[in-house]
Amino acid sequence: MVAARRSTASTAVLLLLVLLAAAVSVSSSSELHRGQEQDRSALLQLKNAFPSLELLRRWSPDSGGADHCTWPGVTCDARSRVVALEVPSPPRHSGPSRKLAGELPAAVGLLNELKEVSFPFHGLCGEIPGEIWGLEKLEVVNLAGNSLRGALPAVFPPRLRVLTLASNLLHGEIPSSLSTCKDLERLDLSGNRLTGSVPGALGGLLNLKWLDLSGNLLAGSIPSGLANCAQLLSLRLFSNLLNGSVPAEIGRLTKLRVLDVSSNRLRGPIPEELGNCSDLSTLVLSGQFNSIESHELNLFEGGIPGSVTALPRLRVLWAPRAGLQGTLPNNWGRYSLEMVNLGENLLSGVIPQQLGQCRNLKFLNLSSNNLSGSLDKDLCPHCMAVFDVSGNELSGSIPACVNKVCEPQLMLDEMASRYSSVLMSKTLAELPLSFCDSGECSVVYHSFAKNNLEGHLTSLPFSAGRFRNKTSYVFVVDHNKFSGSLDAILLEKCSGLKGLIVSFRDNKISGQLTADFSTKCSAIRSLDLAGNQISGVIPANVGLLGALVKMDLSRNLLEGEIPASFKDFKSLRFLSLAGNNLSGRIPSCLGHLSSLKVLDLSSNSLAGKIPSNIVTLRDLSVLLLNNNRLSGNIPDLASSPLLSIFNVSFNDLSGPLPSKFHSLTCDSISGNPSLQPCGLSALSDPLVNVRALSETDTNPPADNTAPDDSGGGGGGGFSKIEIASITSASAIVAVLLALIILYIYTRKCASRPSRRSLRREVTIFVDIGAPLTYETVLRASGSFNASNCIGSGGFGATYKAEVAPGKLVAIKRLAIGRFQDVYSYGVVLLELISDKKALDPSFSPYGNGFNIVAWACMLLQKGRALCRLSAVLVSATTSNVPNKLVASNSNAISEGTLKLDIHGIQTLVDYAALDCCMEH
């Protein structure tokens, strides 16, 4: 009986457990189903937020069950719960059907089993939904390359391992709460608008391997606590506003491979402790790329420590424009070093011999330093893609390296390889010409310019076998003492190149441009031989160099005519043949060079007319034909919108001058005896421009036409206003002339100077050894302090001012505004002609020394009504001329020469006219 009862009880318990298990199973199954449905619903909401994305169109709402796990971009676990959302970055220039464009919906926060969300380089905008940061199981967030805004959250998922929000529009500070993510391995917040400082709390992320905060607005110092991140492999802090010095504690990061602190405001020495980073392969301390673009402000003290250059795994050392001084270390990582850029520093001494033993060196830039001595025989440029020692004080010759065997390129680790390729491509992209228009190509750049190097060049110093096919080569040896024959230097290696730029400017290269040169060097893009000893004639087949973009053969010994084959230079932008002995005519085929921007044929013996089609080239900005034997008229320049520099001086040109060309000056046409004089030409007739500025005067001037009695305003007659203006001006001039005659008669009675002393020349300041600007005058006179006043009169006061040590001048500050009567003007005129002359042409709207005095003289000589023209000038220039007068060049006189303090254009015109009357 007892046994039966026990059996019944056991059966009941077992049945209860079975029922309980079934209930739990049903409940768990129901919860799982609800979770799956919730995931499915969230995914459909995500799809609705991006209806144009082609990938999401396959997320069908009609399918049942757990089919959402088969949707592209969705990853589920064994229970069909969504654990990852990944839409890979689309190809560049993809259309809207390949991108997530719009705001990220909050429904993503419903995926409570989500571990990874990755939508890099799409078109997401708005703020990151706060619901995402509430997903406790989230481990990876990659939303880089979008347009997301807002600030970072105060709380992050505790299991976060990867947080990549680079290249967005995030702002605010970096929260210290990131230190709670103890599993964080990668933190990339680069390329945003984050401010504040680098949180020292990040030093608590003991598993952190990659930290990138570059390209923000972070200020303050680099926290030394980052040295606690013992697993750190890459530390990138470039392009911020960080100050202070590089912490010596960084040397404790023995696993560090990449350190980039360029483009900040760092000071102090480069710590020797960096030599303890035994795995360091890439060290970038300044100026990744162009100094202007990168806003480089790092200025370190001292030089590069030898402990750094001796690092066994160092492959990239990049520190141009960093203020480095001293000499180069003797210890270098000879087996690993591949890129060294220490250009534009203050380094001195010799280039160490040990640097030539770095067998894998492919990039060496030591340009613009103070290095001396010679290039070591083992320092061979032949095997290097970039070799730049320009702008130093080196002597000797280029190493021959005849038996030099180039080492095969080593495989870099991933991070160093990425840096190496970016730095190389950016450096070569700064070259003035592009080689890789289509397909792949490699560029080799060697520059020895601006040294004291010498020797006989026999070939181009590079190894064609070292580089890939389609290699383009740049060879620059400007401003040295090299000699050699042009053909011998170029022909050996010229034919196998995709492109070639050579510059031998200012050396002693001799020989001729031969027909073989034109045939075998057809890939040449730029040829600069200016200032050498190239002789003979330009070969007739020179047009075979059809890829030329620049040709400069100036200052040589060339003779003969310019070949007609120049017409084949369809890509030519710069052509200079100046300073030779070329003869014949300027070929009209030059007018077909549609890409030409600069044409300089000056200082030759060219004759004939100027081809009219040259000045019509749409891109031409500089045309220099001076010092030749050209004849005929100057072509019409009205159809040359970009032509800004034009010079035809010292030829045999004749005829009238162009009337509508803003850059034509008297200097640019001088030395042509048969040419219309500059002073009488339309070019120096501001009346044309002044009348054009007047909206009310549309009739052309007619000096010799009788007035129209009908008063209709037609023809060339003067209006009633003009007649009244002339009458008024004549009355003023008559009174002034009477005063002037009286003044001159009085002076003659006192003493009889020579005829020359009665004719004063208008004096223009050029150089008295000190700058005369409004600011310097104001400072030197103590803002016209009364203590510096040495006299005063009815028209203002005179002040003394020492504008520079030993440069004492007197300043006449006129108070013109109080005096408007004719008598007052006459008194001022008498003061002016007493060794004090009106000047300052700098404000003239016509430029080139055509000051207001000369302008008024011309107007009076032509009988124009001064008051009317003055009004036109005032309306045309009031917005800028008076301010310029007051702000820059006012109030200065020196030893009998007056520079007026003008507060009104009308008064200045009147003074100028009166002075003109006295002179003429």
Secondary structure as GFF3:
##gff-version 3
##sequence-region A 1 920
A	DSSP	alpha_helix	2	49	.	.	.	ID=ss1
A	DSSP	three_ten_helix	55	58	.	.	.	ID=ss2
A	DSSP	three_ten_helix	67	70	.	.	.	ID=ss3
A	DSSP	beta_strand	74	76	.	.	.	ID=ss4
A	DSSP	beta_strand	82	86	.	.	.	ID=ss5
A	DSSP	three_ten_helix	96	98	.	.	.	ID=ss6
A	DSSP	beta_strand	101	103	.	.	.	ID=ss7
A	DSSP	three_ten_helix	106	110	.	.	.	ID=ss8
A	DSSP	beta_strand	116	118	.	.	.	ID=ss9
A	DSSP	beta_strand	123	127	.	.	.	ID=ss10
A	DSSP	alpha_helix	130	133	.	.	.	ID=ss11
A	DSSP	beta_strand	140	142	.	.	.	ID=ss12
A	DSSP	beta_strand	147	149	.	.	.	ID=ss13
A	DSSP	beta_strand	162	164	.	.	.	ID=ss14
A	DSSP	beta_strand	171	173	.	.	.	ID=ss15
A	DSSP	three_ten_helix	176	180	.	.	.	ID=ss16
A	DSSP	beta_strand	186	188	.	.	.	ID=ss17
A	DSSP	beta_strand	193	195	.	.	.	ID=ss18
A	DSSP	three_ten_helix	200	204	.	.	.	ID=ss19
A	DSSP	beta_strand	210	212	.	.	.	ID=ss20
A	DSSP	beta_strand	219	221	.	.	.	ID=ss21
A	DSSP	three_ten_helix	224	228	.	.	.	ID=ss22
A	DSSP	beta_strand	234	236	.	.	.	ID=ss23
A	DSSP	beta_strand	241	244	.	.	.	ID=ss24
A	DSSP	three_ten_helix	248	252	.	.	.	ID=ss25
A	DSSP	beta_strand	258	260	.	.	.	ID=ss26
A	DSSP	beta_strand	265	266	.	.	.	ID=ss27
A	DSSP	three_ten_helix	272	276	.	.	.	ID=ss28
A	DSSP	beta_strand	282	284	.	.	.	ID=ss29
A	DSSP	alpha_helix	291	294	.	.	.	ID=ss30
A	DSSP	alpha_helix	306	309	.	.	.	ID=ss31
A	DSSP	beta_strand	316	318	.	.	.	ID=ss32
A	DSSP	beta_strand	325	327	.	.	.	ID=ss33
A	DSSP	beta_strand	339	341	.	.	.	ID=ss34
A	DSSP	beta_strand	346	350	.	.	.	ID=ss35
A	DSSP	three_ten_helix	353	357	.	.	.	ID=ss36
A	DSSP	beta_strand	363	365	.	.	.	ID=ss37
A	DSSP	beta_strand	370	374	.	.	.	ID=ss38
A	DSSP	three_ten_helix	381	383	.	.	.	ID=ss39
A	DSSP	beta_strand	386	388	.	.	.	ID=ss40
A	DSSP	beta_strand	393	396	.	.	.	ID=ss41
A	DSSP	alpha_helix	414	429	.	.	.	ID=ss42
A	DSSP	beta_strand	442	447	.	.	.	ID=ss43
A	DSSP	beta_strand	452	456	.	.	.	ID=ss44
A	DSSP	three_ten_helix	464	466	.	.	.	ID=ss45
A	DSSP	beta_strand	471	476	.	.	.	ID=ss46
A	DSSP	beta_strand	481	485	.	.	.	ID=ss47
A	DSSP	alpha_helix	486	494	.	.	.	ID=ss48
A	DSSP	beta_strand	499	503	.	.	.	ID=ss49
A	DSSP	beta_strand	508	512	.	.	.	ID=ss50
A	DSSP	alpha_helix	515	520	.	.	.	ID=ss51
A	DSSP	beta_strand	524	528	.	.	.	ID=ss52
A	DSSP	beta_strand	533	537	.	.	.	ID=ss53
A	DSSP	three_ten_helix	540	544	.	.	.	ID=ss54
A	DSSP	beta_strand	550	552	.	.	.	ID=ss55
A	DSSP	beta_strand	557	560	.	.	.	ID=ss56
A	DSSP	three_ten_helix	564	568	.	.	.	ID=ss57
A	DSSP	beta_strand	574	576	.	.	.	ID=ss58
A	DSSP	beta_strand	581	582	.	.	.	ID=ss59
A	DSSP	three_ten_helix	588	592	.	.	.	ID=ss60
A	DSSP	beta_strand	598	600	.	.	.	ID=ss61
A	DSSP	beta_strand	607	608	.	.	.	ID=ss62
A	DSSP	beta_strand	622	624	.	.	.	ID=ss63
A	DSSP	beta_strand	629	632	.	.	.	ID=ss64
A	DSSP	beta_strand	645	647	.	.	.	ID=ss65
A	DSSP	beta_strand	652	653	.	.	.	ID=ss66
A	DSSP	three_ten_helix	667	669	.	.	.	ID=ss67
A	DSSP	three_ten_helix	678	680	.	.	.	ID=ss68
A	DSSP	three_ten_helix	682	684	.	.	.	ID=ss69
A	DSSP	alpha_helix	686	693	.	.	.	ID=ss70
A	DSSP	alpha_helix	720	750	.	.	.	ID=ss71
A	DSSP	alpha_helix	755	758	.	.	.	ID=ss72
A	DSSP	alpha_helix	774	780	.	.	.	ID=ss73
A	DSSP	three_ten_helix	786	788	.	.	.	ID=ss74
A	DSSP	beta_strand	789	793	.	.	.	ID=ss75
A	DSSP	beta_strand	796	804	.	.	.	ID=ss76
A	DSSP	beta_strand	807	814	.	.	.	ID=ss77
A	DSSP	three_ten_helix	816	818	.	.	.	ID=ss78
A	DSSP	alpha_helix	822	832	.	.	.	ID=ss79
A	DSSP	alpha_helix	852	861	.	.	.	ID=ss80
A	DSSP	alpha_helix	866	877	.	.	.	ID=ss81
A	DSSP	alpha_helix	881	887	.	.	.	ID=ss82
A	DSSP	alpha_helix	905	919	.	.	.	ID=ss83
###
